[in-house]
Amino acid sequence: MERNRFPDIEREFQAREPLYSEWFPLLEGRRVVLDIGCGHGDFLIEKTDQSPESFFVGIEISRKRVAKTSHRLAKRNRKNYAVIHGDGEWALKVFFSTASVDEIHINFPDPWLRKRHWKNRLLRPSFVLQVIRVLKKGGKIFFVTDVEEYARYAVEVFRQFEWLQSVYPTEIVQNLYERFPTLFYQKMSPLRPIQYVCFEKIENSLLG
Ligand SMILES: C[S@@+](CC[C@H](N)C(=O)[O-])C[C@H]1O[C@@H](n2cnc3c(N)ncnc32)[C@H](O)[C@@H]1O
């Protein structure tokens, strides 16, 4: 039996080619929100229901988690979403035009704690350049983690770019919400404080 086949994923866009003719009409004229590293899709399940007028895109590197997210959203009959299977930085480059996105959410990214593994982190300068390019002016990137050191690293990276400004005066806010709709929030919030970082694109960059 062939393994790892998920033939019936709804609303999935894959690496094969950016099907712009299918893609652009979905986003046109709507508030566009991305969840990068969407895991099992809990954040998308809550937000697609709360904001039916917005369009949500989950991006996830694990094929199994893409399938799970897709099935859970389809089962709830949501129409305002798509799921991309692939790396976050790659997906921004391939699927999103300049100044087309309102919000980017990164919830509990894998922290890769050892310094020699930092190169594996989703959040790195080349990724942030893509974030700046795809965000609209006034668009925001939200970064949530239970790892204080990763939150500090994120702030350090965001600060390198003059087009971004912290939304919170203290740059990192702890325990901002009593409840946050992701699986990893449920796992981690009883163990340690949750760190919230949010930066806004304040002006158009050379990138867009
Ligand atoms: C710790 S889990 C958090 C999942 C979910 N956001 C939550 O809060 O419950 C991190 C997720 O990011 C995904 N991931 C890791 N690296 C990624 C990358 N480069 N691009 C997209 N997704 C990635 C992992 O497969 C995993 O599902």
The ligand as a Tripos MOL2 file, in Angstrom:
@<TRIPOS>MOLECULE
LIG
   27    29     1     0     0
SMALL
NO_CHARGES

@<TRIPOS>ATOM
      1 C1          5.3140   23.7350   18.1280 C.3       1 LIG1
      2 S1          4.2460   23.5330   16.7720 S.3       1 LIG1
      3 C2          2.9810   24.7820   17.0410 C.3       1 LIG1
      4 C3          1.7030   24.4850   16.3020 C.3       1 LIG1
      5 C4          0.5660   25.5150   16.4860 C.3       1 LIG1
      6 N1          0.9260   26.8060   15.9290 N.3       1 LIG1
      7 C5          0.1850   25.6640   17.9290 C.2       1 LIG1
      8 O1          0.4060   26.7540   18.5010 O.co2     1 LIG1
      9 O2         -0.3750   24.7130   18.4890 O.co2     1 LIG1
     10 C6          5.1800   24.2690   15.4510 C.3       1 LIG1
     11 C7          4.6220   23.9650   14.0720 C.3       1 LIG1
     12 O3          5.3810   24.6460   13.0810 O.3       1 LIG1
     13 C8          5.5880   23.7620   11.9750 C.3       1 LIG1
     14 N2          6.7980   24.2360   11.2700 N.ar      1 LIG1
     15 C9          8.0780   24.0920   11.6720 C.ar      1 LIG1
     16 N3          8.9240   24.6830   10.8030 N.ar      1 LIG1
     17 C10         8.1350   25.2200    9.8200 C.ar      1 LIG1
     18 C11         8.4180   25.9460    8.6370 C.ar      1 LIG1
     19 N4          9.6730   26.2410    8.2840 N.pl3     1 LIG1
     20 N5          7.3770   26.3500    7.8660 N.ar      1 LIG1
     21 C12         6.0980   26.0410    8.2090 C.ar      1 LIG1
     22 N6          5.7770   25.3350    9.3140 N.ar      1 LIG1
     23 C13         6.7800   24.9450   10.1190 C.ar      1 LIG1
     24 C14         5.7320   22.3940   12.6160 C.3       1 LIG1
     25 O4          5.5020   21.3340   11.7220 O.3       1 LIG1
     26 C15         4.6760   22.4840   13.7140 C.3       1 LIG1
     27 O5          3.4040   22.0800   13.2700 O.3       1 LIG1
@<TRIPOS>BOND
     1     1     2 1
     2     2     3 1
     3     2    10 1
     4     3     4 1
     5     4     5 1
     6     5     6 1
     7     5     7 1
     8     7     8 2
     9     7     9 1
    10    10    11 1
    11    11    12 1
    12    11    26 1
    13    12    13 1
    14    13    14 1
    15    13    24 1
    16    14    15 ar
    17    14    23 ar
    18    15    16 ar
    19    16    17 ar
    20    17    18 ar
    21    17    23 ar
    22    18    19 1
    23    18    20 ar
    24    20    21 ar
    25    21    22 ar
    26    22    23 ar
    27    24    25 1
    28    24    26 1
    29    26    27 1
@<TRIPOS>SUBSTRUCTURE
     1 LIG1         1 GROUP 0 **** ****
